[in-house]
């Protein structure tokens, strides 16, 4: 071997060993796959895809949260579920999911339906709200008595011909029920 290639051979060999080692070495901050991380761990990909604006596209989520102040919500987590556009790199928002502390449990809205056994809350075609089980607020760092999960899906109201009212209500209810269930498990306050 020509001596001028020896340093390059050593560098490439060391880089190869590093890559092999890194691929077998456990990563301390390994992130779960996307289906377990949509909306702060509240939704699976399958449930996130239930509400659609009829234009298709891959589902993603933009998440944010805010640390509260004395006059503000102590718990505020937001998530916008989006779909990819075929003609643009900018995804379009389909619906929002907001998790926040609240002084009141989810009351009933006019013309809404209850979420079902084991859940406190209601659902409409374009909105839904669920209250997490007792104890979740304290475990999530709030002094408020309740944590609510609220869904806002304007596309469900604007495009009534996409799905019938019953299907839209069922989809909205499914999203907030799964979010409430997964967040309660995540914070150890499930009933």
MARPAMAR-400937 format. One record per residue (C-alpha): residue number from 1; x, y, z; residue in three letters. Coordinates in pm, 1 decimal. Example, Ala and Ser with C-alpha at 12.3 -4.5 7.8 and 13.67 -1.06 7.14 Angstrom:
<fivexs>
fivex num:1&u:1230.0&v:-450.0&w:780.0&residuo:ALA
fivex num:2&u:1367.0&v:-106.0&w:714.0&residuo:SER
</fivexs>
This chain:
<fivexs>
fivex num:1&u:0.0&v:0.0&w:0.0&residuo:UNK
fivex num:2&u:117.9&v:345.9&w:-85.0&residuo:UNK
fivex num:3&u:205.6&v:541.6&w:233.4&residuo:UNK
fivex num:4&u:13.5&v:848.4&w:115.0&residuo:UNK
fivex num:5&u:-317.3&v:653.8&w:146.0&residuo:UNK
fivex num:6&u:-243.6&v:519.2&w:496.5&residuo:UNK
fivex num:7&u:-391.4&v:819.9&w:690.9&residuo:UNK
fivex num:8&u:-709.0&v:808.7&w:481.6&residuo:UNK
fivex num:9&u:-743.8&v:433.9&w:539.1&residuo:UNK
fivex num:10&u:-704.8&v:481.1&w:916.7&residuo:UNK
fivex num:11&u:-961.0&v:765.0&w:927.3&residuo:UNK
fivex num:12&u:-1215.9&v:569.6&w:722.2&residuo:UNK
fivex num:13&u:-1161.3&v:257.2&w:933.4&residuo:UNK
fivex num:14&u:-1212.5&v:453.6&w:1256.1&residuo:UNK
fivex num:15&u:-1526.9&v:616.9&w:1115.1&residuo:UNK
fivex num:16&u:-1664.7&v:275.3&w:1019.8&residuo:UNK
fivex num:17&u:-1603.9&v:140.4&w:1370.7&residuo:UNK
fivex num:18&u:-1775.1&v:448.8&w:1518.6&residuo:UNK
fivex num:19&u:-2081.2&v:401.0&w:1298.4&residuo:UNK
fivex num:20&u:-2109.5&v:31.3&w:1383.5&residuo:UNK
fivex num:21&u:-2064.0&v:103.8&w:1755.2&residuo:UNK
fivex num:22&u:-2320.8&v:383.1&w:1750.7&residuo:UNK
fivex num:23&u:-2577.6&v:163.1&w:1579.2&residuo:UNK
fivex num:24&u:-2551.2&v:-102.2&w:1852.9&residuo:UNK
fivex num:25&u:-2504.7&v:132.9&w:2148.5&residuo:UNK
fivex num:26&u:-2834.9&v:222.3&w:2323.7&residuo:UNK
fivex num:27&u:-2928.9&v:587.8&w:2296.2&residuo:UNK
fivex num:28&u:-3018.5&v:737.3&w:2634.3&residuo:UNK
fivex num:29&u:-3270.3&v:976.7&w:2482.4&residuo:UNK
fivex num:30&u:-3431.1&v:747.1&w:2230.8&residuo:UNK
fivex num:31&u:-3756.6&v:895.8&w:2106.8&residuo:UNK
fivex num:32&u:-4064.3&v:681.0&w:2057.1&residuo:UNK
fivex num:33&u:-4193.3&v:646.3&w:1702.9&residuo:UNK
fivex num:34&u:-4432.8&v:914.8&w:1573.8&residuo:UNK
fivex num:35&u:-4754.8&v:721.2&w:1642.7&residuo:UNK
fivex num:36&u:-4684.2&v:739.6&w:2016.5&residuo:UNK
fivex num:37&u:-4591.7&v:1107.8&w:2016.6&residuo:UNK
fivex num:38&u:-4874.6&v:1283.3&w:1834.8&residuo:UNK
fivex num:39&u:-5017.8&v:1563.0&w:2047.7&residuo:UNK
fivex num:40&u:-4790.5&v:1515.5&w:2349.9&residuo:UNK
fivex num:41&u:-4849.1&v:1140.6&w:2350.0&residuo:UNK
fivex num:42&u:-5227.0&v:1176.2&w:2349.7&residuo:UNK
fivex num:43&u:-5310.8&v:1028.9&w:2008.6&residuo:UNK
fivex num:44&u:-5216.5&v:732.8&w:1796.5&residuo:UNK
fivex num:45&u:-5171.0&v:793.5&w:1425.0&residuo:UNK
fivex num:46&u:-5485.1&v:591.6&w:1350.3&residuo:UNK
fivex num:47&u:-5701.5&v:810.7&w:1573.7&residuo:UNK
fivex num:48&u:-5533.4&v:1132.2&w:1456.6&residuo:UNK
fivex num:49&u:-5633.6&v:1041.3&w:1099.6&residuo:UNK
fivex num:50&u:-6005.9&v:1000.0&w:1183.3&residuo:UNK
fivex num:51&u:-6088.2&v:1364.8&w:1125.6&residuo:UNK
fivex num:52&u:-6013.6&v:1459.3&w:768.0&residuo:UNK
fivex num:53&u:-6085.9&v:1767.3&w:559.4&residuo:UNK
fivex num:54&u:-6136.8&v:1556.7&w:248.5&residuo:UNK
fivex num:55&u:-5812.7&v:1662.6&w:76.8&residuo:UNK
fivex num:56&u:-5595.4&v:1369.6&w:189.4&residuo:UNK
fivex num:57&u:-5225.3&v:1396.3&w:272.3&residuo:UNK
fivex num:58&u:-4992.4&v:1249.1&w:534.1&residuo:UNK
fivex num:59&u:-5077.3&v:1333.0&w:896.5&residuo:UNK
fivex num:60&u:-4833.6&v:1521.4&w:1118.5&residuo:UNK
fivex num:61&u:-4866.9&v:1736.0&w:1428.7&residuo:UNK
fivex num:62&u:-4727.4&v:2064.3&w:1549.1&residuo:UNK
fivex num:63&u:-4711.2&v:2066.8&w:1927.8&residuo:UNK
fivex num:64&u:-4652.2&v:2347.9&w:2172.5&residuo:UNK
fivex num:65&u:-4685.6&v:2403.7&w:2543.4&residuo:UNK
fivex num:66&u:-4671.0&v:2694.8&w:2778.7&residuo:UNK
fivex num:67&u:-4554.6&v:2717.4&w:3135.6&residuo:UNK
fivex num:68&u:-4821.0&v:2893.4&w:3337.1&residuo:UNK
fivex num:69&u:-4794.4&v:3192.9&w:3564.5&residuo:UNK
fivex num:70&u:-4999.8&v:3280.3&w:3870.8&residuo:UNK
fivex num:71&u:-5278.7&v:3434.1&w:3659.9&residuo:UNK
fivex num:72&u:-5238.4&v:3191.0&w:3373.9&residuo:UNK
fivex num:73&u:-5303.2&v:2823.6&w:3313.0&residuo:UNK
fivex num:74&u:-5037.8&v:2610.0&w:3484.5&residuo:UNK
fivex num:75&u:-5100.7&v:2336.7&w:3227.7&residuo:UNK
fivex num:76&u:-5143.5&v:2431.3&w:2864.9&residuo:UNK
fivex num:77&u:-5050.5&v:2192.8&w:2586.8&residuo:UNK
fivex num:78&u:-5160.1&v:2254.8&w:2233.3&residuo:UNK
fivex num:79&u:-5142.4&v:2048.5&w:1920.8&residuo:UNK
fivex num:80&u:-5248.8&v:2113.7&w:1566.5&residuo:UNK
fivex num:81&u:-5301.3&v:1801.3&w:1359.7&residuo:UNK
fivex num:82&u:-5203.4&v:1875.0&w:1002.3&residuo:UNK
fivex num:83&u:-5205.0&v:1709.6&w:663.6&residuo:UNK
fivex num:84&u:-4950.7&v:1747.6&w:386.5&residuo:UNK
fivex num:85&u:-5047.9&v:1949.8&w:80.8&residuo:UNK
fivex num:86&u:-4981.6&v:1808.7&w:-265.0&residuo:UNK
fivex num:87&u:-4910.8&v:2152.0&w:-412.8&residuo:UNK
fivex num:88&u:-4715.8&v:2309.8&w:-124.2&residuo:UNK
fivex num:89&u:-4452.1&v:2228.2&w:137.2&residuo:UNK
fivex num:90&u:-4664.2&v:2395.0&w:403.7&residuo:UNK
fivex num:91&u:-4905.0&v:2152.0&w:576.0&residuo:UNK
fivex num:92&u:-5262.8&v:2259.0&w:638.0&residuo:UNK
fivex num:93&u:-5423.5&v:2245.5&w:980.3&residuo:UNK
fivex num:94&u:-5716.0&v:2007.7&w:1013.8&residuo:UNK
fivex num:95&u:-5797.0&v:2035.5&w:1384.6&residuo:UNK
fivex num:96&u:-5658.4&v:2143.1&w:1721.7&residuo:UNK
fivex num:97&u:-5637.9&v:1959.8&w:2049.8&residuo:UNK
fivex num:98&u:-5586.9&v:2169.8&w:2365.0&residuo:UNK
fivex num:99&u:-5505.7&v:2026.5&w:2708.9&residuo:UNK
fivex num:100&u:-5539.2&v:2277.0&w:2991.6&residuo:UNK
fivex num:101&u:-5629.0&v:2311.9&w:3353.9&residuo:UNK
fivex num:102&u:-5976.8&v:2434.8&w:3424.0&residuo:UNK
fivex num:103&u:-6186.6&v:2550.9&w:3718.0&residuo:UNK
fivex num:104&u:-6490.0&v:2358.2&w:3588.6&residuo:UNK
fivex num:105&u:-6547.1&v:2008.8&w:3453.7&residuo:UNK
fivex num:106&u:-6667.0&v:1973.2&w:3097.1&residuo:UNK
fivex num:107&u:-7034.0&v:2072.6&w:3097.7&residuo:UNK
fivex num:108&u:-7277.7&v:1983.4&w:2822.2&residuo:UNK
fivex num:109&u:-7314.7&v:2200.9&w:2514.7&residuo:UNK
fivex num:110&u:-7646.4&v:2241.1&w:2338.6&residuo:UNK
fivex num:111&u:-7721.1&v:1953.3&w:2098.3&residuo:UNK
fivex num:112&u:-7409.2&v:1761.5&w:2211.0&residuo:UNK
fivex num:113&u:-7392.3&v:1394.4&w:2299.1&residuo:UNK
fivex num:114&u:-7216.1&v:1246.2&w:2603.0&residuo:UNK
fivex num:115&u:-6880.2&v:1075.4&w:2547.4&residuo:UNK
fivex num:116&u:-6997.6&v:747.6&w:2692.0&residuo:UNK
fivex num:117&u:-6950.9&v:541.9&w:3008.8&residuo:UNK
fivex num:118&u:-6642.0&v:628.2&w:3209.7&residuo:UNK
fivex num:119&u:-6592.8&v:972.3&w:3051.6&residuo:UNK
fivex num:120&u:-6705.6&v:1318.1&w:3156.2&residuo:UNK
fivex num:121&u:-6760.1&v:1535.0&w:2852.4&residuo:UNK
fivex num:122&u:-6950.6&v:1589.7&w:2530.9&residuo:UNK
fivex num:123&u:-6911.9&v:1582.1&w:2154.0&residuo:UNK
fivex num:124&u:-7043.2&v:1771.7&w:1853.0&residuo:UNK
fivex num:125&u:-6940.2&v:1721.6&w:1488.8&residuo:UNK
fivex num:126&u:-6678.7&v:2000.8&w:1506.6&residuo:UNK
fivex num:127&u:-6602.5&v:2020.2&w:1880.0&residuo:UNK
fivex num:128&u:-6561.2&v:1792.5&w:2178.7&residuo:UNK
fivex num:129&u:-6437.3&v:1815.4&w:2534.7&residuo:UNK
fivex num:130&u:-6338.7&v:1560.7&w:2798.9&residuo:UNK
fivex num:131&u:-6235.3&v:1601.5&w:3159.7&residuo:UNK
fivex num:132&u:-5942.7&v:1390.1&w:3280.0&residuo:UNK
fivex num:133&u:-5997.3&v:1177.0&w:3592.7&residuo:UNK
fivex num:134&u:-5962.7&v:1328.8&w:3939.5&residuo:UNK
fivex num:135&u:-5603.6&v:1359.7&w:4047.9&residuo:UNK
fivex num:136&u:-5466.3&v:1434.8&w:3701.2&residuo:UNK
fivex num:137&u:-5450.8&v:1809.2&w:3764.5&residuo:UNK
fivex num:138&u:-5219.8&v:1770.4&w:4065.4&residuo:UNK
fivex num:139&u:-5000.6&v:1515.0&w:3886.1&residuo:UNK
fivex num:140&u:-4967.5&v:1752.9&w:3591.6&residuo:UNK
fivex num:141&u:-4862.7&v:2041.8&w:3819.3&residuo:UNK
fivex num:142&u:-5187.9&v:2234.6&w:3844.9&residuo:UNK
fivex num:143&u:-5373.0&v:2368.8&w:4145.2&residuo:UNK
fivex num:144&u:-5696.0&v:2379.7&w:3942.6&residuo:UNK
fivex num:145&u:-5941.0&v:2097.6&w:4012.3&residuo:UNK
fivex num:146&u:-5969.9&v:1976.0&w:3652.0&residuo:UNK
fivex num:147&u:-5775.6&v:1914.9&w:3331.5&residuo:UNK
fivex num:148&u:-5978.5&v:1926.5&w:3012.5&residuo:UNK
fivex num:149&u:-5900.2&v:1808.7&w:2662.0&residuo:UNK
fivex num:150&u:-6074.7&v:2019.7&w:2397.7&residuo:UNK
fivex num:151&u:-6106.3&v:1949.0&w:2027.8&residuo:UNK
fivex num:152&u:-6181.6&v:2208.0&w:1762.5&residuo:UNK
fivex num:153&u:-6231.6&v:2076.3&w:1409.1&residuo:UNK
fivex num:154&u:-6373.5&v:2357.7&w:1195.9&residuo:UNK
fivex num:155&u:-6349.4&v:2149.3&w:878.4&residuo:UNK
fivex num:156&u:-6615.4&v:1915.5&w:1019.9&residuo:UNK
fivex num:157&u:-6864.2&v:2204.6&w:1045.2&residuo:UNK
fivex num:158&u:-6768.3&v:2377.7&w:720.2&residuo:UNK
fivex num:159&u:-6786.5&v:2066.3&w:504.1&residuo:UNK
fivex num:160&u:-7092.7&v:1885.2&w:624.5&residuo:UNK
fivex num:161&u:-7101.1&v:1678.0&w:306.2&residuo:UNK
fivex num:162&u:-6771.2&v:1503.0&w:398.5&residuo:UNK
fivex num:163&u:-6928.0&v:1280.6&w:662.1&residuo:UNK
fivex num:164&u:-7271.7&v:1261.8&w:815.4&residuo:UNK
fivex num:165&u:-7338.1&v:1421.9&w:1154.6&residuo:UNK
fivex num:166&u:-7332.1&v:1092.7&w:1347.0&residuo:UNK
fivex num:167&u:-6994.8&v:991.6&w:1198.8&residuo:UNK
fivex num:168&u:-6848.7&v:1336.0&w:1267.0&residuo:UNK
fivex num:169&u:-6967.1&v:1321.0&w:1630.7&residuo:UNK
fivex num:170&u:-6830.3&v:968.4&w:1667.7&residuo:UNK
fivex num:171&u:-6491.1&v:1079.1&w:1528.8&residuo:UNK
fivex num:172&u:-6474.2&v:1384.8&w:1756.8&residuo:UNK
fivex num:173&u:-6568.8&v:1173.6&w:2059.6&residuo:UNK
fivex num:174&u:-6310.5&v:906.9&w:1971.9&residuo:UNK
fivex num:175&u:-6030.4&v:1165.2&w:1948.1&residuo:UNK
fivex num:176&u:-6099.7&v:1324.7&w:2288.2&residuo:UNK
fivex num:177&u:-6165.6&v:989.4&w:2459.9&residuo:UNK
fivex num:178&u:-5831.8&v:851.1&w:2338.9&residuo:UNK
fivex num:179&u:-5652.8&v:1172.5&w:2435.7&residuo:UNK
fivex num:180&u:-5805.8&v:1166.3&w:2785.6&residuo:UNK
fivex num:181&u:-5725.3&v:796.6&w:2831.3&residuo:UNK
fivex num:182&u:-5363.8&v:823.4&w:2710.1&residuo:UNK
fivex num:183&u:-5288.6&v:1137.8&w:2912.4&residuo:UNK
fivex num:184&u:-5436.3&v:981.1&w:3227.7&residuo:UNK
fivex num:185&u:-5213.3&v:673.9&w:3176.4&residuo:UNK
fivex num:186&u:-4909.5&v:891.0&w:3102.4&residuo:UNK
fivex num:187&u:-4952.1&v:1089.0&w:3426.4&residuo:UNK
fivex num:188&u:-5059.7&v:789.3&w:3637.2&residuo:UNK
fivex num:189&u:-5406.7&v:916.0&w:3721.5&residuo:UNK
fivex num:190&u:-5624.4&v:672.7&w:3527.1&residuo:UNK
fivex num:191&u:-5930.7&v:545.5&w:3708.5&residuo:UNK
</fivexs>
